[in-house]
Amino acid sequence: MSLTLHQNTFIVATAFPDPPFDVIDRDNGFSGFDIELISEIAALLKLTLKIVPYTGEDFNGIFDGLINQQYDAVISGTTITAARAEKVLFTKPYLEFNQGIAINHAKTPNVSAEEDLKGLVAGIQKGNTSDAVAKELKSRGLIADIHYYSYHQIEAALMDLQKGKIGLVIKLFPVISSLIKEYPELSVAMQVPTQEKIGIAVAKGNQPLCSAMNQALDTLKENSKIQTLALKWFSDATCL
């Protein structure tokens, strides 16, 4: 029985842009930690890899493609959560990161702690785990409101932050750190210790593929390939 939907082919969805996990380079090629990791896994499983860019507005919609048998796996800097695990299977985690809060240090130079966020509006991508952080901050009265952007509107969110239309953007720390490099007025003021574990998702009923990928991940941990890729793509990463 084939591990994948199509014999010898490994169809994997990812949501661009999500640097340094998922990057589209100048030649419209795919690169990033995720792309290199899933390429290593495909080689170990002796499968031909096909990357499918996700185009939906809400990140959580990416998992519907597993349920609907559009692709075999999802790798996109994906946090393992209980809600997501009700719909799909996850491999064992291999990285851990916190959420990061980016601010406009030119407009709000005194922000260095959560208490300094009072009165500010947070920008959040739909379906991101940063939503839980924003909702918790709002419930404590530490931010004024939450403005939602579709997943592919992250540049619009950063431009709104640059213009002062919103006061902060919350996103996984390595991603927001990478995205703001093009915006000199923006900086990551703090991390929120969410300790999110990153894994690869497959369809709920495909335990054989999940088990095979777990074996591949074990091999890539034992030969230090995951650590090597993490050092290449992240300034600070916790490998599990």
C-alpha positions in Angstrom: 0.0 0.0 0.0 1.3 3.4 -0.9 2.1 5.9 1.9 1.0 8.8 -0.3 -2.0 9.7 -2.5 -0.1 9.0 -5.7 2.5 6.3 -6.0 6.1 7.5 -5.5 5.0 11.2 -5.3 4.9 13.2 -2.0 2.6 16.2 -2.3 3.2 18.8 0.4 1.4 22.0 1.1 3.1 25.1 2.6 2.0 28.7 3.1 4.2 31.3 1.6 5.7 33.7 2.7 6.8 32.4 6.1 10.5 33.1 6.2 12.8 31.6 7.2 10.6 28.5 7.1 9.2 29.0 3.7 10.6 31.4 1.1 10.0 32.1 -2.5 13.3 33.3 -4.0 13.9 35.8 -6.9 13.7 33.0 -9.5 10.3 31.9 -8.0 11.9 28.8 -6.6 11.1 27.5 -3.1 13.6 27.5 -0.3 13.7 27.8 3.5 14.1 25.5 6.5 10.8 23.6 5.8 11.7 23.1 2.1 15.1 21.7 2.9 13.8 19.5 5.8 10.9 18.0 3.8 13.3 17.4 0.9 15.5 15.3 3.2 12.5 13.4 4.4 11.3 12.7 0.8 14.8 11.4 -0.1 14.7 9.0 2.9 11.3 7.8 2.0 12.4 7.5 -1.7 9.6 9.8 -2.8 9.5 12.5 -5.4 8.6 15.8 -3.7 6.0 18.2 -5.1 5.5 21.5 -3.2 2.0 23.1 -3.4 1.6 26.7 -2.2 -1.5 27.3 0.0 -3.6 30.2 -1.2 -6.4 30.4 1.4 -7.1 33.4 3.6 -7.1 31.6 7.0 -4.1 29.5 7.8 -6.1 26.8 9.5 -7.8 26.1 6.2 -4.6 24.5 5.0 -5.5 21.4 7.0 -8.7 21.0 5.0 -6.6 19.9 2.0 -5.4 16.9 4.0 -9.0 15.9 4.9 -10.0 16.4 1.2 -7.0 14.4 -0.1 -5.5 17.3 -2.0 -2.0 16.7 -0.6 -0.2 14.3 1.7 1.3 16.6 4.3 1.5 20.1 5.5 4.8 21.7 6.5 4.7 25.4 7.2 6.4 26.3 10.5 3.3 24.6 11.9 2.5 24.7 15.7 1.0 21.6 17.1 -2.2 22.5 18.9 -4.9 20.4 20.5 -7.5 21.9 18.2 -5.5 21.1 15.1 -4.8 17.6 16.3 -8.5 16.9 16.4 -8.5 17.3 12.6 -5.1 15.9 11.6 -2.1 13.8 12.7 1.1 15.4 13.7 4.6 14.0 13.6 6.8 14.3 16.7 8.0 17.9 17.1 11.4 18.9 16.1 11.7 22.7 16.9 10.3 25.0 19.6 9.7 28.8 19.4 8.0 31.6 21.2 5.8 34.3 19.7 7.4 37.7 18.9 5.8 41.1 19.2 6.9 43.7 16.6 6.4 47.4 17.2 7.2 50.6 15.5 10.0 51.9 17.7 9.9 55.3 15.9 6.3 55.9 17.0 6.3 53.9 20.3 9.9 54.0 21.5 9.1 53.1 25.1 7.6 49.7 24.5 9.7 47.0 26.2 7.1 45.0 28.3 3.5 43.9 27.9 2.3 46.7 30.1 3.6 49.2 27.6 1.2 47.9 24.9 -1.8 49.5 26.6 -4.0 51.4 24.1 -2.4 49.7 21.0 -4.1 47.6 18.4 -2.6 44.3 17.4 -2.4 43.0 13.9 -2.9 39.3 13.5 -3.1 36.9 10.5 -6.2 34.8 10.4 -5.7 31.2 11.7 -2.3 31.9 13.3 -1.5 30.8 16.9 -0.6 34.4 17.6 -4.4 35.0 17.8 -4.5 33.2 21.2 -1.7 35.6 22.4 -3.6 38.6 21.2 -6.8 37.5 22.8 -5.1 36.9 26.1 -3.5 40.3 26.0 -6.8 41.9 25.2 -8.6 40.0 28.0 -6.1 41.4 30.5 -6.6 45.0 29.1 -3.0 45.1 27.8 -4.1 45.9 24.2 -7.0 47.9 22.9 -8.2 45.7 20.1 -7.3 43.1 17.4 -7.3 43.8 13.7 -7.3 40.6 11.5 -5.6 40.2 8.2 -5.9 37.3 5.8 -2.9 35.0 5.8 -1.4 36.5 2.7 -1.8 40.1 3.9 1.2 40.0 6.2 2.9 42.8 4.2 -0.2 44.9 4.6 -0.1 44.4 8.3 3.6 45.4 8.5 2.9 48.5 6.3 0.0 49.5 8.7 2.4 49.1 11.6 5.0 51.3 9.8 2.3 53.9 9.1 1.0 53.8 12.7 -2.4 52.4 11.8 -1.8 49.6 14.2 0.5 49.4 17.2 2.0 45.9 17.0 2.1 42.7 15.0 2.3 39.3 16.7 3.8 36.3 14.9 6.1 33.4 15.6 9.4 34.9 16.7 11.8 33.8 13.9 9.2 34.7 11.2 8.4 38.2 12.5 12.1 38.8 13.0 12.8 37.9 9.4 9.8 39.8 8.0 10.7 43.2 9.6 14.2 43.3 8.1 12.7 45.3 5.2 11.2 47.9 7.6 13.9 49.9 9.5 11.3 51.6 11.8 10.1 48.2 13.1 11.7 45.9 15.7 10.8 42.9 17.9 10.3 44.4 21.3 9.7 41.2 23.2 9.0 37.5 23.0 5.9 35.8 24.6 7.0 32.5 26.1 4.5 30.3 24.3 7.0 27.5 23.7 5.3 26.3 20.6 6.3 22.9 19.2 6.6 22.6 15.5 5.6 19.5 13.5 4.4 18.2 10.2 0.7 17.4 9.7 -0.8 14.5 7.7 -4.3 13.2 7.2 -5.9 11.7 10.4 -6.1 8.2 8.9 -2.6 8.1 7.5 -0.7 6.7 10.4 1.7 4.8 8.1 3.0 8.0 6.6 3.2 9.7 10.0 5.2 6.8 11.4 7.5 6.8 8.3 8.2 10.5 8.7 8.8 10.1 12.4 11.5 7.5 11.6 12.9 9.9 9.0 13.0 12.7 11.6 14.8 10.3 14.1 17.4 9.7 11.4 17.8 13.4 10.7 18.2 14.1 14.4 20.7 11.3 14.9 22.9 12.5 11.9 22.5 16.2 13.1 20.9 17.3 9.9 18.1 19.0 11.6 20.5 20.9 13.9 22.6 21.9 10.8 19.5 23.2 9.0 18.4 25.1 12.1 21.8 26.8 12.4 21.6 27.7 8.7 18.1 29.3 8.8 17.6 30.5 12.4 19.6 32.8 14.6 18.2 31.1 17.7 16.4 27.8 17.6 15.5 25.1 20.2 15.8 21.7 18.5 13.9 18.9 20.2 
